[in-house]
Amino acid sequence: MSRKAFIATLEIQMVVLAETEEEAMELAEENMSEEVFNQLAKMEVEPLKYRPAGWDDNCIPYSHEREDITMAEVMDPQQGYFWE
């Protein structure tokens, strides 16, 4: 079976109590992994049909097969990863 590219979307919102924005950011970062775990049931996975906003050719997607593949390769129809 050939590999195809998918996009996994997970939106995270959390409330932190802090005195400053800096402290709020610190608290969010400290607790992010727990919150991500709590939200996994809401994750959406769909075939990749477009390049995600903010991703360029050098971005590296997660893969079990290759750690060096770039978005340029994924988006190249001749490579067979992209859904046509």
JONORDA-V271347 format. One record per backbone hydrogen bond with DSSP energy under -0.5 kcal/mol. NH is the residue of the N-H (numbers start at 0). CO is the residue of the C=O. If there is no record, write none. Layout:
BEGIN
nh=(NH	NH)
co=(CO	CO)
END
This chain:
BEGIN
nh=(4	6	8	8	11	17	23	24	25	26	27	28	29	30	31	31	34	35	36	37	38	38	39	39	41	42	43	45	47	48	54	58	60	70	71	73	74	75	75	76	78	79	79	82)
co=(80	45	6	43	9	15	19	20	21	22	23	24	25	26	27	28	30	31	32	33	34	35	35	36	38	39	8	6	4	46	51	55	58	58	56	69	70	71	72	74	75	75	76	47)
END
